[in-house]
Amino acid sequence: MGETGLVLNAPNLGWRDVPLGAMLAHALGAPVRVMNDLSAAAWGEARFGAARGVRDVLVVFAGTGIGSGIVVGGRLHEGARGVAGEIGHVKVRPPRSEEPPRRCGCGSVGCLEAYAGGANVAARVRSEAASGVATRIVDLAGGDASRITAAHVEQACKAGDVYARRLWDEVGELIGTAVANAVTLLNPERLVLGGGMLRGSPTLREIVEFHVSTVTSRTAAAALTIVDAERGDEAGVVGAALLGAEGGT
């Protein structure tokens, strides 16, 4: 990432050690900087979105995967190798537990994304529905389990589906607790929540915020405001354009 232009690991694309920066620079005939999409999104929200004017910001998006971006003291924090903010790959299940931890797309086990990322949640519903779990989620997806999305889980939850509610309670607690720990560690002034899962699932969004509010340390929570992303899917594009125009952070 960053100055090297090397994508070390992109789980949802299946990439490992891909020299994306060099490839794009060759194709475009121009200098290219490669950065994490959520870092770019965080900068977009901090400069022209839900955290404009705020110097310490944590942005968390939950969609197909789960990621975050960090702004500290008005500057984007990318870490030593450009991978700061990989909240989707913090461990939420120990390797040695009674329940075998799920393998994540990054190659590790027990990651938050393996349990709470949209793609993995949908895969879990398909598997459990096929094994006989009673739920309306598949029916809401038109009877085609391959089409299941977070929106169908939300619809089922609102219709009183017990399985869907339990699933959202579990997923929301995992995301909320991981985010709360990040808030306790970083002490941001603003937490920006976004991504397709949270934007399209008000019930899940409410559960996540509840756990953030109750698990975060009191001192960190006292300074925190939780808001929804304003730029949505455009946040990363806006942030990347700004970083290119500004020549850095």
C-alpha positions in Angstrom: 0.0 0.0 0.0 0.9 3.7 0.1 4.2 4.6 -1.5 5.1 1.0 -2.6 1.8 0.6 -4.6 1.8 -3.1 -3.6 -1.6 -4.6 -2.5 -0.5 -7.0 0.2 -3.8 -8.7 0.8 -7.3 -7.9 -0.6 -9.5 -10.8 0.7 -12.6 -9.9 -1.2 -10.7 -9.8 -4.5 -8.5 -12.7 -3.8 -5.3 -10.6 -4.4 -2.0 -11.3 -2.7 1.1 -9.1 -3.3 -0.3 -7.5 -6.4 1.8 -4.5 -7.7 -1.3 -2.5 -8.5 0.4 0.8 -8.4 3.1 -0.1 -10.9 0.4 -1.7 -13.2 -1.8 1.4 -13.2 1.1 3.8 -13.6 2.2 1.9 -16.6 -1.3 1.8 -18.1 -2.0 5.4 -17.4 1.4 6.9 -17.9 1.1 8.9 -14.7 2.2 8.5 -11.1 -0.2 6.4 -9.0 -0.7 6.1 -5.2 -2.4 3.1 -3.8 -4.3 3.3 -0.5 -6.9 1.4 1.5 -10.4 2.3 0.3 -11.6 3.0 3.9 -8.7 5.3 4.5 -9.8 7.2 1.4 -13.5 7.1 2.6 -12.4 8.4 6.0 -10.7 11.4 4.4 -13.7 12.1 2.2 -16.0 12.1 5.2 -13.6 14.2 7.3 -13.1 16.8 4.6 -16.5 17.0 2.9 -18.8 14.7 4.8 -20.2 13.8 8.2 -17.0 14.6 10.0 -16.0 17.9 8.3 -14.1 20.1 10.6 -13.4 17.3 13.2 -9.8 16.5 13.9 -10.1 13.0 15.4 -12.4 10.6 13.5 -13.1 6.9 13.2 -15.0 5.8 10.1 -16.4 2.3 10.0 -18.2 0.8 7.0 -19.9 -2.6 7.1 -20.9 -4.1 3.7 -19.5 -7.1 1.8 -16.6 -6.8 4.2 -15.9 -4.6 7.2 -13.3 -1.8 7.3 -12.4 1.4 9.0 -10.4 4.6 8.4 -8.7 6.8 11.0 -8.1 10.5 11.1 -5.9 11.7 14.0 -5.2 15.3 14.7 -6.6 16.3 11.3 -4.3 13.9 9.4 -5.1 10.6 7.9 -3.4 7.7 9.8 -2.4 4.8 7.5 0.1 3.0 9.7 3.6 1.7 8.9 2.5 -0.3 5.9 -0.7 1.5 4.9 -3.0 -1.0 6.6 -4.1 0.8 9.7 -7.9 0.5 10.3 -8.3 -3.2 9.3 -11.0 -3.6 11.9 -12.6 -6.4 9.9 -9.6 -8.5 10.7 -9.4 -8.1 14.5 -10.1 -11.4 16.1 -13.5 -12.0 17.8 -13.2 -15.7 18.3 -10.1 -17.3 19.9 -8.4 -20.0 17.8 -8.9 -22.5 20.7 -12.5 -22.3 21.5 -15.3 -24.8 21.8 -16.7 -23.6 18.5 -14.1 -23.9 15.7 -13.4 -20.3 14.5 -14.4 -19.5 10.9 -11.8 -18.9 8.3 -11.7 -15.4 6.8 -10.9 -14.5 3.2 -7.6 -13.0 4.5 -6.5 -16.5 5.3 -6.7 -16.2 9.1 -9.4 -17.5 11.4 -11.7 -15.8 13.9 -11.8 -12.4 12.1 -14.7 -10.1 12.7 -15.4 -10.1 8.9 -15.7 -13.8 8.9 -18.6 -13.6 11.3 -20.2 -10.2 10.5 -19.2 -9.2 6.9 -22.2 -9.2 4.5 -20.9 -11.9 2.2 -20.2 -14.2 5.1 -23.5 -13.5 6.8 -25.3 -14.4 3.6 -23.3 -17.6 3.2 -24.2 -18.5 6.8 -27.9 -18.0 6.2 -27.8 -20.1 3.1 -26.0 -22.9 4.9 -28.3 -22.9 8.0 -31.4 -22.6 5.9 -30.3 -25.6 3.8 -29.8 -27.6 7.0 -33.4 -26.9 8.1 -33.3 -23.8 10.2 -36.8 -22.1 10.2 -36.6 -18.7 8.7 -38.4 -16.5 6.1 -35.2 -15.0 4.7 -35.0 -17.4 1.7 -38.7 -16.7 0.8 -38.0 -13.0 1.0 -35.2 -13.5 -1.4 -37.7 -14.9 -3.9 -36.9 -18.5 -2.9 -33.4 -18.3 -4.3 -30.9 -18.6 -1.5 -28.1 -17.3 -3.7 -29.8 -13.9 -3.8 -29.8 -13.4 0.0 -28.6 -10.1 1.2 -28.5 -8.1 4.4 -31.7 -6.4 3.3 -33.6 -9.7 3.3 -32.4 -10.4 6.9 -33.6 -6.9 7.9 -37.0 -7.6 6.3 -37.4 -10.9 8.0 -36.4 -9.3 11.3 -39.0 -6.6 11.0 -41.6 -9.3 10.2 -40.9 -11.1 13.5 -38.6 -13.8 12.2 -36.9 -15.2 15.3 -33.8 -16.5 13.5 -33.2 -13.2 11.7 -33.5 -11.2 15.0 -31.0 -13.6 16.7 -28.6 -13.3 13.8 -28.8 -9.5 13.9 -28.3 -9.5 17.7 -25.1 -11.6 17.3 -23.7 -9.7 14.3 -24.6 -6.3 15.9 -22.9 -7.2 19.1 -19.7 -8.4 17.4 -19.4 -5.3 15.2 -20.4 -3.0 18.1 -18.0 -4.5 20.5 -15.1 -4.3 18.0 -15.9 -0.7 17.2 -16.2 0.2 20.9 -12.8 -1.2 21.6 -11.4 0.9 18.7 -13.1 4.0 20.1 -11.7 3.3 23.6 -8.2 2.9 22.1 -8.3 5.9 19.7 -10.6 8.3 21.6 -12.1 9.9 18.5 -14.5 12.9 18.7 -16.7 11.4 16.0 -17.6 7.9 14.9 -19.0 7.7 11.3 -21.0 4.5 10.5 -21.7 3.5 6.9 -21.7 0.8 4.3 -24.5 -1.2 2.7 -25.3 -3.4 5.7 -25.7 -0.5 8.2 -27.3 1.9 5.7 -29.9 -0.6 4.6 -30.5 -2.3 8.0 -31.8 0.1 10.6 -32.3 -2.7 13.2 -28.7 -3.8 12.8 -27.5 -0.2 12.9 -29.4 0.4 16.2 -27.9 -2.8 17.8 -24.4 -1.7 16.7 -24.8 1.8 18.2 -26.2 0.3 21.4 -23.1 -1.9 22.0 -20.7 1.0 21.0 -22.4 3.2 23.6 -22.4 0.6 26.4 -19.0 -1.1 25.8 -16.8 2.0 25.1 -15.0 3.3 28.2 -16.9 6.1 29.9 -14.2 8.7 29.3 -14.0 7.9 25.6 -17.8 7.7 25.2 -18.2 11.1 26.9 -16.3 12.8 24.0 -18.0 10.8 21.2 -20.7 11.6 18.7 -22.0 8.8 16.5 -23.3 9.8 13.0 -24.2 8.2 9.7 -21.9 8.7 6.7 -23.0 11.5 4.4 -21.0 10.6 1.3 -22.0 6.9 1.2 -20.4 4.9 -1.5 -18.8 8.0 -3.0 -16.8 8.7 0.2 -13.8 6.7 -1.1 -13.8 8.4 -4.5 -14.1 11.9 -2.9 -11.3 11.1 -0.4 -9.0 9.7 -3.1 -9.6 12.7 -5.4 -8.8 15.1 -2.5 -5.6 13.2 -1.5 -4.5 13.3 -5.1 -5.2 17.0 -5.4 -3.7 17.8 -2.0 -0.6 15.7 -2.6 -1.0 13.7 0.6 -2.4 14.1 4.0 
